[in-house]
Amino acid sequence: MVKFVAGPCVIESAELLDAVAERLVDINSKLDTDIIFKASFDKANRTSISSFRGLGFDKGLQMLADVRAKWGLRLLTDIHEAWQAAPVGEIVDVIQIPAFLCRQTDLLIAAAKTGRTVNIKKAQFLSGADMQYPYEKAREAGAQEIWLTERGNIYGYNNLVVDFRNIPDMLRIAPTVVMDCTHSVQRPGAAGGKTGGNREFVPAMAHAAKAFGANGFFFEVHPNPDTAKSDGPNMLQLDNLEPLIKTLI
């Protein structure tokens, strides 16, 4: 079954989480999908010291737990430090390793030891074949299910490109390869101290990845991306998620 992950970039409010979760439940019912809800309790790698990072570890985790209790959705969130793995693993189904941190051995080991699925995002400076080594670290530490995620490569300054050959390369390593369709259209640090992006290319990224064999799709979504506190320029408008998923299944 094709895997879908969707949700806001960062936890802004309970109202935002409910608005997105309600829509995902509706899509799951209509399309017989099992979209995993994604939101970050902390965006530790923002461009500027003044950028919004989230509502904090304890409050953020509680709000994610509330989403599960209220809406019955499975959950994914990312961690940035090894100590976060165990408490996060008590709440979520999938622990995500950010791209910049995918070589951090202690982080991978801690995530693997939770027994949860581990989603490792490919660093912007690595090839698909290079992901053998983060995968092996997580597997040797006991992870039973490991996903690898493509999110583009650095191309000069403030730009990413996607080499879709990375997808079949990673499928030789892991059975699940996810395309991060929204982060791959970022313009990192290209918007005056924050990240820019080109959300109009998100559907094309998804379809190109499918053509190369991707069997998972990751979308950051927001009811009004232009007002989002993180990653707005590359996020998908929430109303556009259902028709896009229809085309992918």
Backbone as a ProteinNet text record, in pm:
[ID]
protein_1_A
[PRIMARY]
MVKFVAGPCVIESAELLDAVAERLVDINSKLDTDIIFKASFDKANRTSISSFRGLGFDKGLQMLADVRAKWGLRLLTDIHEAWQAAPVGEIVDVIQIPAFLCRQTDLLIAAAKTGRTVNIKKAQFLSGADMQYPYEKAREAGAQEIWLTERGNIYGYNNLVVDFRNIPDMLRIAPTVVMDCTHSVQRPGAAGGKTGGNREFVPAMAHAAKAFGANGFFFEVHPNPDTAKSDGPNMLQLDNLEPLIKTLI
[TERTIARY]
84.5	0	88.2	53.7	129	114.5	225.4	223.8	213.5	131.3	117.3	140.3	215.3	239	201.9	125.8	86.6	58.1	82.4	52.9	128.7	105.4	174.5	322	402	545.3	572.7	510.9	537.7	404.8	402.2	282.6	270.3	165.5	139.4	32.5	-70.6	-182.4	-262.5	-343.5	-432.7	-536	-578.4	-678.1	-625.3	-498.3	-438.8	-431.2	-386	-375.2	-511	-614.6	-748.7	-799	-773.1	-820.7	-758.1	-628.1	-560	-601.3	-605.6	-641.1	-781.2	-875.3	-1012.3	-1015.1	-937.5	-934.5	-869.6	-763.3	-697.6	-789.8	-864.7	-961.1	-1063.7	-1109.7	-1207.6	-1149.3	-1025.2	-960.9	-941.7	-897.7	-879.8	-1010	-1120.6	-1250.3	-1292.2	-1272	-1314.4	-1230.7	-1098.6	-1006.2	-948.7	-991.9	-940	-787.9	-738.9	-596.2	-572.7	-446.7	-409.2	-300.4	-340.9	-244.5	-195.6	-65.3	-3.2	7.5	-31.8	-29.7	110.2	162.5	296.8	290.7	361.1	386.5	508.5	585.4	707.4	680.4	728.4	717.6	825.2	933.6	1041.7	1109.2	1128.6	1207.7	1343.7	1434.7	1562.4	1661.4	1630.2	1725.7	1673.3	1597	1548.2	1664.6	1642.3	1747.9	1791.7	1695.8	1723.9	1694.2	1768.9	1745.1	1606.3	1550.8	1419.8	1304.4	1334.2	1228.5	1148.7	1021.6	934.1	975.6	994.8	1040.6	931.9	828.3	725.8	682.8	607.5	552.5	625.2	737.3	815.1	791.8	886.7	886.3	765.7	746.1	639.5	501.7	479.5	349.4	323.5	427.8	411.5	376.4	445	414.4	272.1	229.9	94	-8.1	20	-73.6	-78.7	33.9	33	-47.2	-29.1	-106.8	-256	-290.5	-431.1	-487.4	-406	-449.7	-482.4	-395.1	-421.8	-550.9	-567	-684.6	-813.3	-810.6	-932.2	-966.2	-862.7	-887.1	-847.7	-775.9	-741.7	-636.9	-561	-458.7	-326.8	-253.1	-115.3	-30.6	83.1	161.6	305.6	363	506.4	556.5	672.8	740.9	890.4	965.8	1111.5	1177.2	1295.8	1375.5	1509.4	1570.7	1699.2	1809	1771.6	1868.8	1831.2	1933.3	1910	1817.2	1823.6	1740.4	1591.3	1558.3	1417.5	1352.4	1432.4	1377.7	1281.6	1321.5	1238.5	1102.9	1095.5	961.5	879.1	943.7	870.6	816.5	896.7	853.6	733.4	704.3	585	457.9	474.5	359.4	335.2	442.7	425.8	453.3	413.1	433.8	562.2	600.4	718	804	931.4	1027.1	1110.7	1113.8	1184.7	1318.9	1421	1554.4	1571.8	1592.5	1607.3	1725.7	1714.1	1815.8	1955.1	1966.4	2097.9	2161.1	2078.6	2126.4	2132.3	2118	2103	2230.4	2344.2	2468.3	2498.7	2410.7	2435.2	2407.8	2513.1	2500.9	2416.7	2443.1	2368.4	2219.7	2186	2046.5	1977.2	2043.6	1986.7	1969	2066.9	2059.4	1944.9	1933.9	1828.1	1690.2	1674	1544.9	1514.6	1614.6	1595.1	1554.6	1610.4	1584.9	1443.7	1370.5	1232.6	1139	1179.3	1091.6	995.3	997.3	910.4	971.7	888.7	940.6	1032	1143.3	1238.5	1241.5	1210.7	1217.2	1341.1	1437.2	1562.5	1559.4	1564.2	1565	1707.8	1720.1	1852	1905.9	2028.9	2089.7	2102.2	2099.7	2109.6	2247.3	2340.9	2476.8	2513.5	2416.3	2443.4	2370.6	2424.5	2355.5	2261.5	2174.4	2087.4	2165.6	2269.7	2351	2417.5	2451.3	2513.9	2424.3	2294.6	2201.7	2208	2289.4	2314	2365.9	2447.4	2516.6	2427.7	2348.4	2249.2	2148.5	2108.5	2014.9	2075.1	2201.4	2266.3	2279.9	2306.3	2315.5	2183.6	2073.5	1943.1	1907.6	1937.3	1905.7	1986.2	2114.8	2199.2	2159.6	2098.6	2052.8	1916.1	1854.7	1732.6	1606.3	1614	1492.8	1439.1	1310.3	1247.6	1194.9	1154.2	1103.3	1174.3	1239.7	1316.5	1274.9	1238.9	1209.9	1324.9	1344.1	1437	1359.2	1395.8	1320.1	1410	1367.3	1435.2	1381.6	1473	1427.6	1514.2	1586.6	1664.4	1807.6	1889	2029.8	2064.3	2159.9	2206.8	2262.8	2223.6	2271	2311.4	2437.9	2483	2431.2	2404.8	2353.7	2202.3	2135.6	1991.8	1906.3	1948.9	1872.3	1886.2	1780.6	1781.9	1738.2	1791	1740	1719.4	1633.1	1607.6	1664	1751.3	1798.7	1714.9	1616.3	1519.6	1581.8	1703.6	1772.6	1801.7	1800.1	1820.5	1711.1	1591.7	1481.5	1506.5	1532.8	1564.4	1692.1	1788.7	1908.8	1873.1	1784.5	1746.8	1654	1576.2	1492.3	1575.4	1699.8	1789.8	1835.5	1815.4	1857.7	1739.8	1629	1511.9	1386.9	1290.6	1169.4	1074.6	1089.9	1003.4	1088.4	1059.6	1126.1	1017.6	1028.4	930.3	984.2	898.2	934.1	879.2	968.3	928	899.1	774.2	735.5	735.2	735	731.4	868.9	945.9	1080.5	1170.6	1140	1223.8	1206.1	1104.6	1088	1129.5	1201.3	1252.2	1357.8	1373.5	1487.7	1551	1641.7	1690.9	1757.3	1709.2	1767.5	1758.5	1670.3	1668.9	1565.2	1506.8	1398.6	1427.9	1549.9	1584.1	1582.2	1661.6	1668.1	1567.9	1497.7	1408.3	1406.4	1347.4	1347.1	1234	1267.7	1166.5	1127.9	1051.2	1010.9	916	886.2	799	693.8	587.5	487	416.1	422.2	352.9	410.7	532.8	596.6	572.2	499	478.7	411.3	301.9	240.8	335.3	414.1	507.7	613.5	660	757.3	698.4	573.6	509.1	497.3	453.9	433.4	565.6	665.6	797	852.8	837.1	885.6	813.1	681.8	606.3	660.3	693.6	747	878	954.4	1082.2	1068.5	945.9	924.2	897.1	889.5	860.2	729.1	727.7	606.1	557.6	604.4	556.5	566.6	476.4	472.1	447.7	529	528.3	490.4	386.4	340.9	323.6	389.6	353.3	239.4	132.3	10.3	-35.1	-111.5	-159.1	-284.7	-384.5	-504.3	-474.5	-372.1	-332	-180.1	-109.9	35.9	101.4	37.3	97.7	105.6	29.6	36.2	109.1	158.7	226.7	352.3	385.4	499.9	630.7	623.7	744	714.1	803.6	797.6	675.4	612.7	493.8	511.9	622.5	635.9	640.4	679.1	685.4	576.1	486.6	380	263	195.8	79.1	-45.3	-128	-258.5	-339.5	-394.3	-464.5	-574.8	-646.5	-756.3	-707.1	-579.2	-525.8	-472	-474.1	-416.5	-500.1	-630.3	-715.1	-707	-723.7	-715.2	-577.8	-471.2	-338.6	-322	-368.1	-358.9	-439.9	-555.1	-635.7	-554.4	-476	-398.8	-284.2	-240	-126.9	-170.5	-298.1	-344.5	-432.5
-119.3	0	124.5	222.6	347.1	419.9	472.3	544.7	694.6	761.8	906.4	966.6	1074.9	1152.2	1296.1	1360.4	1498.7	1569.4	1699	1780.3	1910.7	1998.4	2127.1	2110.8	2206.2	2200	2196.8	2287.9	2302.7	2320.3	2280.3	2301	2449.9	2510.2	2651.4	2669.3	2585.1	2594.6	2466.2	2442.2	2326.4	2339.3	2462.3	2484.5	2442	2473.3	2431.9	2279.7	2215.9	2069.9	2005.8	2057.6	2001.8	2022.3	2139.5	2167	2071.9	2046.6	1956.2	1811.9	1773	1635.3	1599.5	1691.5	1666	1638.7	1716.4	1695.6	1561.3	1524.1	1397	1279.2	1287.6	1181.5	1169.9	1283.1	1283	1219.9	1255.3	1197.9	1048	1007	863.8	787.3	846	780.5	772.5	880.7	885.2	797	795.5	733.1	600.7	557.8	433.5	439	552.6	569.9	567.3	575	578.5	685.1	810.8	919.5	935.3	939.8	961.2	1111.7	1156.1	1298.4	1338.7	1446	1496.2	1639.1	1666.7	1803.3	1799.5	1906.5	1915	1993.8	1941.3	2015.6	2123	2105.5	2203.2	2200.4	2318.3	2329.9	2386.5	2294.8	2334.2	2387.8	2377	2417.7	2534.3	2624.4	2741.3	2831.4	2908.5	2994	3100.3	3168	3283	3252.8	3316.8	3301.7	3352.6	3441.9	3499.3	3420.3	3314.6	3236	3156.1	3137.1	3058.6	2912.7	2851.9	2713.3	2614.1	2660.6	2569.5	2607.6	2517.1	2545.8	2471.9	2408.7	2340.9	2191.6	2122.2	1975.9	1917.7	1954.5	1893.5	1929.1	2057	2098.8	2040.7	2039.1	1985.2	1837.9	1759.6	1616.5	1591.9	1670.7	1654.5	1685.8	1787.1	1823.1	1715.1	1651	1538.4	1421.5	1394.9	1288.6	1319.5	1447.6	1486.9	1460.8	1482.2	1453.9	1305.7	1220.8	1076.5	1040.7	1093.9	1059.4	1109	1227.7	1288.4	1237.5	1215.4	1187.9	1047.3	973.9	835.4	819.4	924.7	919.4	867.6	798.3	766.1	892.6	894.5	1017	998.6	1106.8	1115.9	1250.7	1251	1376.5	1352.1	1462.3	1451.4	1482.1	1426.1	1453.5	1512	1587.2	1650.9	1609.8	1551.6	1509	1370	1290.9	1150.6	1134	1223.7	1208.5	1219.8	1282.5	1299.9	1171	1075.1	957.3	878.6	845.9	760.1	822.4	946.9	1003	1023.5	1059.3	1074	939.3	833.4	699.6	649.8	709.1	672.6	729.7	829.3	900.8	870.6	864.4	859.6	720.1	700	573.3	573.4	690.5	704.1	817.6	787.9	890	927.2	1055.6	1103.8	1164.8	1130.9	1187.2	1296.4	1422.1	1529.9	1506.9	1562.4	1538.9	1580	1697	1744	1653.6	1571.4	1490.9	1342.3	1304	1162.2	1081.6	1146.1	1073.9	1069.1	1127.2	1133.9	997.4	925.9	786.8	771.9	853.4	839.7	866.5	959	990.5	872.7	812.5	697.1	578.9	554.2	442.3	462.6	584.5	612.1	594.4	641.6	625.1	478	403.1	260.9	183.6	220.5	146	165.9	263.1	282.5	174.4	104.2	5.7	65.1	196.5	261.2	256.8	278.6	296.9	418.9	408.7	520.1	567.1	693.6	753.8	841.7	804.9	879.1	960.8	1091.5	1178.9	1190.2	1179.7	1186.5	1329.2	1341.7	1474.1	1536.9	1668.5	1743.5	1729.9	1671	1656.2	1510.1	1419.1	1277.2	1225.4	1116.7	1045.6	942	889.3	782.5	662.1	625.2	509.6	529.5	655	683.5	649.2	639.4	614.8	471.8	389.3	255.2	262	360.8	364.1	411.9	518.1	548.2	434.6	372.2	259.2	146.4	114.6	6	39.4	165.9	204.5	178.1	218.9	199.1	51	-22.2	-165.6	-240	-210.4	-278.7	-243.9	-127.2	-86.8	-144.4	-217.1	-289.2	-241.2	-141.3	-94.6	-203.1	-229.6	-332.4	-277.9	-151.3	-88.3	44.8	61.5	182	233.8	360.8	426.4	520.3	542.9	645.2	748.1	875.2	983.2	1071.7	1094.1	1185.7	1327.1	1425.4	1563.2	1663.1	1613.2	1703.1	1718.6	1774.7	1799.4	1946.5	1993.7	2131	2151	2260.8	2293.3	2440	2465	2601.6	2658.8	2787.9	2853.4	2868.2	2848.9	2877.2	2801.5	2680.4	2607.5	2457.4	2385	2239.7	2187	2071.7	1998.3	1853.2	1783.9	1643.1	1558.7	1466.2	1364	1240	1217	1109.6	970.9	960.8	831.5	786.8	880.7	844.1	751.2	760.9	678.2	530	487.3	345.1	303.6	395.2	361.7	329.6	406.6	381.5	262.1	232.2	112.6	-16	-7.7	-122.8	-141.7	-40.9	-44.6	-72.4	-2.5	-10.8	-37.5	-111	-140.5	-22.2	78.2	196.2	319.6	388.3	514.4	619.6	723.2	830.4	951.3	1016.5	1142.4	1257.1	1341.6	1462.6	1568.4	1579.2	1659.2	1808.4	1847.3	1990.2	2045.1	1974.3	2024.9	2025.9	1941.6	1935.6	2057.3	2140.1	2262.5	2386.3	2365.7	2477.4	2557.7	2682.2	2766.1	2801.7	2716.5	2733.4	2869.6	2939	3065.8	3173.9	3158.4	3247.3	3357.6	3376.8	3475.4	3572.3	3624.6	3725.3	3675.4	3571.9	3517.6	3407.7	3363.3	3248.4	3173.1	3055.3	2969.5	3007.1	3016.1	3036.4	2903.7	2910.2	2786.4	2811.4	2702.1	2707.4	2598	2625.5	2521.2	2476.4	2555.9	2516.9	2390.4	2354	2235	2107.8	2119.3	2002.8	1886.2	1907	1792.2	1724.9	1803.8	1744.9	1662.3	1709.8	1632.1	1496.7	1497.3	1372.4	1275	1323.1	1233.7	1183.6	1269.5	1224.6	1117	1136.3	1037.1	904.9	910.8	787.5	714.1	789.3	726.9	654.7	703.7	641.7	535	507.2	395.5	429.9	557.9	594.6	530.1	477.6	416.4	483.7	605.5	689.4	834.8	918.8	1060.1	1145.2	1246.7	1333.9	1475.3	1531.2	1666	1747.6	1861.3	1955.7	2040.9	2051.4	2117.8	2218.2	2315.8	2422.3	2481.5	2518.5	2580.7	2711.6	2782	2907.7	2918.6	2857.5	2854.4	2992.2	3093.5	3226.1	3285.8	3230.6	3278.4	3180.1	3069.8	2969.3	3027.2	2978.5	3030.7	2963	2860.7	2792.3	2725.5	2742.4	2671.6	2703.9	2817.1	2851.7	2848.5	2904.2	2910.7	2776	2669.3	2539.4	2443.2	2489.2	2401.5	2397.5	2284.1	2263	2317.7	2386.6	2429.3	2305.2	2304.7	2187	2140.3	2232.5	2194.6	2120.5	2132.9	2067.4	1927.1	1883.8	1753.7	1638.6	1640.2	1527.9	1502.3	1604.9	1576.2	1524.8	1570	1520.4	1374.3	1339.3	1199.6	1109.4	1157.4	1078.6	1040.5	1133.9	1105.2	1008.5	1002	914.9	772	751.8	616.6	563.1
0	0	0	-82.1	-87.5	45.7	96	222.5	196	276.1	267.6	405.9	408	529.8	498.5	586.7	560.9	692.3	690.7	808.1	802.5	898.3	898.5	933	887.1	914.1	1064	1136.9	1279.5	1351.8	1476.7	1558	1588.5	1535.9	1561.2	1668.6	1662.6	1756	1750.3	1853.7	1853.2	1742.2	1713.6	1609.3	1472.7	1445.2	1318.2	1309.7	1416.6	1414.6	1390.6	1455	1436.9	1294.5	1238.2	1102.1	1002	1017.4	924.8	952	1078.1	1112.6	1063.6	1079.7	1034.1	884.2	808.6	663.9	629.5	700	671	700.2	808	839.2	727.2	677.1	568	442	409.2	290.6	308.2	426.3	451.6	430.8	475.3	460.8	314.7	240.6	101	10.7	34.7	-59.2	-9.4	109.4	168.1	181.4	227.7	254.6	404.9	443.5	584.9	600.4	578.9	585.6	728.4	744.2	875.1	898.7	1016.4	1049.9	1093.6	1032.4	1063.3	1114.5	1222	1266.9	1357.3	1357.6	1438.3	1566.1	1678.6	1804.1	1813.6	1735.4	1735.3	1599.4	1542.4	1420	1460.5	1492.1	1550.3	1448	1319.9	1216.4	1132.5	1195.5	1123.5	1081.7	977.5	924	1023.9	1086.1	1171.7	1317.7	1407.4	1550.4	1589	1507.3	1537.6	1476.7	1402.3	1338.5	1441.5	1413.6	1501.5	1497.9	1615.6	1623.5	1664.6	1729.3	1777.3	1916.5	1982.2	2114.8	2225.7	2193.4	2296.2	2300.8	2360.7	2360.4	2433.1	2558.8	2638.3	2584.5	2557.1	2506.7	2368.2	2284.5	2150.5	2150.1	2232	2239.3	2289.2	2388.8	2439.3	2331.3	2250.3	2143.3	2036.2	2009.1	1915.5	1973.2	2101.7	2165.8	2159.5	2171.4	2162.6	2022.5	1919.9	1783.1	1768	1820.9	1813.6	1885.6	2008.1	2088	2023.3	1966	1911.5	1773.1	1688.4	1547.5	1504.4	1588.8	1557.1	1448.9	1421.6	1317.3	1372.2	1287.3	1321.5	1310.4	1379.1	1393.6	1351.4	1297.3	1267	1315.3	1378.8	1410.1	1407	1403.8	1394.4	1528	1544.9	1664.3	1621	1712.6	1682.8	1779.6	1893.1	1992.5	2041.5	2075.9	2109.6	2229.8	2327.5	2447.3	2416	2302.4	2266.6	2217.5	2174.5	2107.4	2195.2	2317.2	2401.7	2432	2479.9	2505.4	2378.4	2269.1	2143.1	2097.7	2116.3	2078.4	2155.8	2270.6	2346.9	2284.3	2196.5	2142.3	1995.4	1915.2	1769.7	1714.3	1589.9	1520.1	1438.6	1389.8	1304.6	1358	1384	1425.1	1303.4	1274.9	1156.8	1194.8	1117.6	1134.1	1029.4	1070.4	972.1	879.7	759.6	657.3	703.5	764.3	806.8	912.6	980.3	1092.2	1060.7	934.9	902.7	924.5	945.3	975.4	1125	1207.2	1351.3	1414.1	1443.2	1487.1	1612.5	1714.3	1839.7	1819.4	1731.1	1704.4	1637.3	1539.2	1469.6	1564.1	1647.2	1740.9	1839.6	1892.8	1989.8	1927	1803.8	1736	1712.2	1669.2	1640.8	1765.5	1879.1	2002.9	2056.4	2003.7	2049.4	1996.9	1891.9	1830	1729.8	1713.5	1617	1477.4	1376.5	1242	1241.4	1170.5	1160.2	1015.3	994.7	861.6	854.9	772.1	760.7	632.7	647.2	529.4	476.3	347.1	283.1	289.8	335.9	344.1	206.4	205.1	80.9	16	87	34.8	8.8	15.3	-5.4	-129.4	-183.5	-291.4	-231.2	-315.9	-269.4	-221.5	-293.4	-254.4	-120.1	-85.7	43	160.7	137.9	247.7	300.3	237.1	290.7	434	462.1	590.7	705	688.8	792.5	811.2	701.1	710.1	794.1	769.2	843.4	991.3	1023.2	1163.9	1235.5	1173.9	1236.5	1244.3	1139.2	1138.2	1244.1	1251.8	1350.4	1493	1512.2	1644.6	1679.1	1584.7	1615.8	1548.8	1464.4	1396	1303.4	1311.6	1229.4	1097.7	1098.5	976.6	958.6	844.6	815.5	678.8	673.2	546.4	512.4	384.6	337.9	258	274.1	210.5	126.8	4.3	-88.5	-69.6	-62.3	-46.4	-123.1	-223.6	-307.7	-261.4	-349.3	-320.8	-341.7	-264.3	-278.2	-418.3	-480.2	-614.1	-612.6	-590.2	-573.4	-442.7	-441.5	-321.6	-329.7	-214.6	-202.2	-302.2	-338.6	-438.5	-415.8	-447	-443.5	-580	-617	-731.5	-687.5	-758.4	-729.1	-841.3	-804.2	-897	-869.2	-952.8	-924.8	-933.6	-984.4	-981.2	-839	-744.7	-604.3	-553.1	-611.1	-562	-589.1	-713.2	-731.8	-659.7	-645.8	-569.4	-424.3	-365.9	-226.3	-212.5	-317.4	-312.9	-311.7	-354.1	-341.5	-197.6	-114.1	26	117.4	93.6	181.2	97.9	152.8	75.9	62.4	147.5	141.8	116.8	7.1	-24.8	-43.8	35.7	39.3	-37.6	-113.9	-176.5	-93.7	-44.2	26.4	-79.8	-116	-232.4	-204.6	-78.5	-45.3	-8.5	72.5	103.4	-19.7	-116	-236.4	-326.6	-301.1	-379.6	-300	-190.3	-111.5	-187.2	-144.2	-177.9	-43.1	7.8	144.9	167.5	268.6	306.7	201.7	105.2	-11.3	-2.1	116.1	128.6	242.7	245.2	344.1	486.4	514.5	649.6	676.9	575.2	588.6	456.4	459.7	341.5	246.6	118	15.4	-47.2	-155.1	-220.1	-335.7	-406.7	-525.3	-516.5	-442.5	-418.1	-544.9	-650.7	-772.8	-835.9	-794.9	-852.2	-770.2	-658.2	-571	-644.5	-718.4	-787.7	-886.2	-959.4	-1055.4	-984.1	-869.7	-792.1	-752.9	-711.7	-670.7	-787.6	-902	-1015.7	-1074.4	-1075.6	-1122.5	-1030.2	-900.2	-803.7	-821.3	-845.5	-868.8	-990.5	-1095.8	-1216.7	-1190.7	-1091.2	-1057.2	-948.5	-903.9	-813.3	-669.1	-633.6	-494.8	-451	-328.3	-275.9	-147.4	-126.2	-17.3	-60	-5.6	-44	80.7	94.7	212.8	168.2	230.5	196.3	323.6	331.3	435.6	381.3	460.7	416	521.3	475.8	565.2	502.6	583.4	525.7	452.4	498	433.2	438.3	344	350.2	358.6	304.2	305.3	445.5	539.1	677.2	768.9	713.8	795.2	860.2	978.6	1052.5	1015	931.4	885.1	751.5	655.7	526.6	441.2	464.3	387.6	237.2	183.3	37.7	-33.2	38.4	-27.6	19.5	107.3	155.3	57.9	57.2	-28.5	41.1	-34.1	16.9	55.4	176.4	228.2	133.7	73.3	-16.7	-141.2	-171.7	-291.3	-263.7	-137.2	-104.8	-159.1	-137.9	-180.9	-331.2	-416.7	-560.3	-602.1	-536.1	-570.6	-530.8	-411.7	-369.3	-462.1	-506.6	-600.8	-723.9	-774.3	-894.2	-867.1	-742.9	-708	-678.4	-648.4	-619.4	-731.4
[MASK]
+++++++++++++++++++++++++++++++++++++++++++++++++++++++++++++++++++++++++++++++++++++++++++++++++++++++++++++++++++++++++++++++++++++++++++++++++++++++++++++++++++++++++++++++++++++++++++++++++++++++++++++++++++++++++++++++++++++++++++++++++++++++++

